[in-house]
Amino acid sequence: MSALESSAHASLMNGVYRYQRHIYDLTRKYYLLGRDRMIAFIEPASGAVLELGCGTGRNIVLAARRYPEARFFGLDISSAMLDTAAFAITREGIASRVKLAQGDATSFDLGELFGSRAVDRVFISYSLSMIPQWEDTIAAALTAIKPGGSLHIVDFGPQEHLPRWFKRVLRAWLASFHVSPRDSLREVLESTCQHRGASLSFETLYRGYAVHAVVTLPTT
């Protein structure tokens, strides 16, 4: 995004989540499906992990519990969400292993924000569907990953095996929150992997309600 577009999107997200952030985790657990499954596949050992669109910090907290030797970075464009994430991380007692920063997931400087040249894992949980230039986020994420590292994504799928009325109602409701499922995600990832010599694992979950993708970069 341009600086102006990024500022406008930050303002939009702050407006959307200024109050919702207080009930976000309680309500989203019923329809942001597959997040814990994604976390179980990260397996960073003692490496560094970046979440793009970290929101309330819910995923980082769970991942930090599961992988106590790893370090975590969280990036979000919404300062309101980052306030909630910082509180959750401090309450969990993991502040020494987690660093948060405000920034645009489509274009960021890992060294400037976190003092790190590259990370072992990046994960993106239900954020691509809220980022207008979401393809740029995928490119930025892969640029931040070390050789042999991986990008993990979970988000809304095309709902191809669900009733048409359900898909229609779901998408209308999601649009009210500025969420748009990325139906071309698989094609974009396949093209990206071909260009980079990376491998792709792509699963549809819950009859197409969600998708789980893992892009693994070559070691050299």
C-alpha positions as CSV (number, residue, x, y, z in Angstrom):
1,M,0.0,0.0,0.0
2,S,1.0,3.6,-0.4
3,A,1.5,5.6,2.8
4,L,-1.9,7.3,2.4
5,E,-3.6,3.9,1.8
6,S,-1.9,2.4,4.8
7,S,-2.9,5.3,7.0
8,A,-6.5,5.0,5.8
9,H,-6.6,1.3,6.4
10,A,-5.1,1.7,9.9
11,S,-7.9,4.2,10.7
12,L,-10.5,1.9,9.3
13,M,-9.3,-1.1,11.4
14,N,-9.0,1.1,14.5
15,G,-12.6,2.1,14.0
16,V,-13.8,-1.5,13.4
17,Y,-12.0,-2.9,16.5
18,R,-12.0,0.0,18.9
19,Y,-14.8,-1.7,20.9
20,Q,-14.9,-5.1,19.3
21,R,-11.4,-6.0,20.5
22,H,-12.8,-6.4,24.1
23,I,-15.1,-9.3,23.0
24,Y,-13.2,-10.3,19.9
25,D,-11.7,-13.6,21.1
26,L,-14.9,-14.7,22.8
27,T,-17.0,-14.2,19.7
28,R,-14.5,-15.2,17.0
29,K,-13.8,-18.7,18.4
30,Y,-17.1,-19.8,16.9
31,Y,-16.3,-19.0,13.3
32,L,-12.5,-18.4,12.9
33,L,-12.0,-22.1,12.5
34,G,-8.6,-23.9,12.0
35,R,-6.4,-21.4,13.9
36,D,-5.2,-24.0,16.5
37,R,-4.6,-26.5,13.7
38,M,-2.4,-24.0,12.0
39,I,-0.4,-23.3,15.2
40,A,0.2,-27.1,15.7
41,F,1.9,-27.2,12.3
42,I,4.3,-24.3,12.9
43,E,6.9,-26.2,14.9
44,P,9.6,-23.5,15.1
45,A,11.8,-25.3,17.7
46,S,13.9,-22.4,19.1
47,G,13.5,-20.2,16.1
48,A,11.8,-16.8,15.5
49,V,8.1,-16.6,14.5
50,L,6.3,-13.6,13.1
51,E,2.5,-13.2,13.0
52,L,1.2,-10.7,10.4
53,G,-2.1,-9.2,11.6
54,C,-1.6,-10.4,15.2
55,G,-4.8,-8.7,16.4
56,T,-5.5,-9.4,20.1
57,G,-2.4,-11.6,20.5
58,R,-4.6,-14.7,21.0
59,N,-2.6,-16.8,18.5
60,I,0.8,-15.6,19.8
61,V,-0.1,-16.5,23.3
62,L,-1.2,-20.0,22.3
63,A,1.9,-20.5,20.1
64,A,4.2,-19.3,22.8
65,R,2.7,-21.8,25.3
66,R,3.1,-24.6,22.8
67,Y,6.7,-23.6,21.7
68,P,8.4,-22.3,24.9
69,E,11.9,-22.1,23.3
70,A,10.7,-19.9,20.4
71,R,10.7,-16.1,20.1
72,F,7.7,-14.3,18.7
73,F,7.0,-11.0,16.8
74,G,3.6,-9.6,16.2
75,L,2.7,-7.0,13.6
76,D,-0.7,-5.2,13.2
77,I,-1.9,-2.1,11.5
78,S,-4.3,-1.3,14.3
79,S,-3.0,0.4,17.4
80,A,-6.2,-0.5,19.3
81,M,-5.6,-4.2,18.7
82,L,-2.0,-3.9,19.7
83,D,-3.0,-2.4,23.0
84,T,-5.1,-5.5,23.7
85,A,-2.3,-7.8,22.5
86,A,0.2,-6.2,24.8
87,F,-2.1,-6.6,27.8
88,A,-2.6,-10.3,27.0
89,I,1.1,-11.0,26.5
90,T,2.0,-9.2,29.8
91,R,-0.8,-11.1,31.6
92,E,0.6,-14.4,30.2
93,G,4.1,-13.6,31.5
94,I,5.7,-14.0,28.0
95,A,6.7,-10.4,27.3
96,S,10.4,-11.3,27.4
97,R,9.8,-13.6,24.3
98,V,7.4,-11.4,22.4
99,K,7.8,-8.1,20.6
100,L,4.9,-6.2,19.0
101,A,5.0,-3.4,16.4
102,Q,2.5,-1.4,14.4
103,G,3.0,-1.7,10.7
104,D,1.6,-2.5,7.3
105,A,1.7,-6.2,6.5
106,T,2.0,-5.5,2.8
107,S,5.3,-3.7,3.3
108,F,7.5,-3.7,6.4
109,D,11.1,-3.6,7.5
110,L,11.8,-6.6,9.8
111,G,15.1,-5.2,11.0
112,E,13.7,-1.7,11.8
113,L,10.6,-3.0,13.6
114,F,12.0,-6.1,15.4
115,G,15.8,-6.0,15.0
116,S,15.8,-9.2,13.1
117,R,17.1,-9.9,9.6
118,A,14.8,-12.9,9.0
119,V,12.5,-15.4,10.8
120,D,12.0,-19.1,10.7
121,R,8.2,-19.0,10.4
122,V,5.5,-16.5,9.5
123,F,1.8,-17.2,10.1
124,I,-1.2,-15.3,9.0
125,S,-4.6,-16.1,10.6
126,Y,-7.7,-14.7,9.0
127,S,-6.0,-11.5,8.0
128,L,-5.5,-11.8,4.3
129,S,-9.3,-11.5,3.9
130,M,-9.1,-8.1,5.5
131,I,-6.0,-6.7,3.7
132,P,-6.9,-5.0,0.3
133,Q,-3.5,-5.7,-1.3
134,W,-3.3,-9.2,0.2
135,E,-1.0,-10.6,-2.5
136,D,1.6,-8.1,-1.4
137,T,1.4,-9.4,2.1
138,I,2.2,-12.9,0.9
139,A,5.3,-11.5,-1.0
140,A,6.4,-9.5,2.0
141,A,6.0,-12.5,4.3
142,L,8.1,-14.8,2.1
143,T,10.8,-12.2,1.8
144,A,11.1,-12.1,5.7
145,I,11.6,-15.9,6.0
146,K,14.9,-17.7,6.1
147,P,15.8,-20.4,3.6
148,G,14.1,-23.6,4.5
149,G,11.5,-21.7,6.6
150,S,7.8,-21.6,6.0
151,L,4.7,-19.5,5.7
152,H,1.5,-20.7,7.3
153,I,-1.9,-19.4,6.4
154,V,-5.5,-20.1,7.6
155,D,-8.4,-18.1,6.3
156,F,-11.9,-18.3,4.9
157,G,-12.2,-20.7,2.0
158,P,-14.5,-20.7,-1.1
159,Q,-17.2,-22.6,0.8
160,E,-17.7,-24.8,-2.3
161,H,-19.2,-27.8,-0.5
162,L,-21.6,-25.8,1.7
163,P,-25.2,-24.8,0.8
164,R,-25.4,-21.8,-1.5
165,W,-27.7,-19.9,0.9
166,F,-25.1,-20.4,3.7
167,K,-22.3,-19.0,1.5
168,R,-24.4,-16.1,0.4
169,V,-25.4,-15.2,4.0
170,L,-21.9,-15.7,5.3
171,R,-20.3,-13.5,2.7
172,A,-22.8,-10.7,3.2
173,W,-22.2,-10.8,6.9
174,L,-18.4,-10.8,6.5
175,A,-18.6,-7.9,4.2
176,S,-20.1,-5.8,7.0
177,F,-16.8,-6.3,8.8
178,H,-14.7,-5.4,5.7
179,V,-13.8,-9.1,5.2
180,S,-13.6,-10.7,1.8
181,P,-12.6,-14.3,1.3
182,R,-9.7,-14.7,-1.2
183,D,-11.0,-17.3,-3.6
184,S,-7.9,-17.1,-5.7
185,L,-5.6,-17.8,-2.8
186,R,-4.6,-21.3,-4.0
187,E,-3.8,-20.1,-7.5
188,V,-1.7,-17.2,-6.2
189,L,0.3,-19.5,-3.9
190,E,0.8,-22.1,-6.6
191,S,2.2,-19.4,-8.9
192,T,4.4,-18.0,-6.1
193,C,5.8,-21.4,-5.3
194,Q,6.6,-22.1,-8.9
195,H,8.4,-18.8,-9.1
196,R,10.4,-19.3,-5.9
197,G,11.0,-23.0,-6.1
198,A,9.0,-23.5,-2.9
199,S,6.6,-26.3,-2.0
200,L,2.9,-25.9,-1.2
201,S,0.6,-27.9,1.1
202,F,-3.0,-26.7,0.7
203,E,-6.0,-28.1,2.5
204,T,-9.7,-27.3,2.5
205,L,-11.3,-27.6,5.9
206,Y,-14.9,-28.0,7.0
207,R,-16.4,-28.5,3.6
208,G,-14.5,-25.5,2.2
209,Y,-15.4,-23.1,5.0
210,A,-11.7,-22.5,5.6
211,V,-8.4,-23.3,4.0
212,H,-5.0,-24.1,5.6
213,A,-1.9,-23.5,3.5
214,V,1.8,-24.0,4.1
215,V,4.5,-22.7,1.8
216,T,8.0,-24.1,2.5
217,L,10.9,-22.3,1.0
218,P,13.9,-24.2,-0.4
219,T,17.0,-24.4,1.8
220,T,19.2,-22.4,-0.6
